[in-house]
Amino acid sequence: MTRCRCKWYSLCPLRRFEEEGKISSIWKRKYCEGRWTDCERYKMEEKGEPHPDNMLPDGTIERGLK
């Protein structure tokens, strides 16, 4: 069964960070495959607002992500 995902999932840098093991897959399950409308990245993308690649779905900036 294919899971529903955020429409921005394929372009989101968090996908790469998760695949590289830099962030927990919990982020993907909770936001990308769950309640993506609660994701701060999603909200900003929908408004056309710029946001840094290292911003997590809860809006915090993870300085170590590159």
Secondary structure, 3 states (H helix, E strand, C coil): CCCCCCCCHHHCHHHHHHHCCCCCHHHHHHHHCCCHHHCHHHHHHHHCCCCCCCECCCCCECCCCC
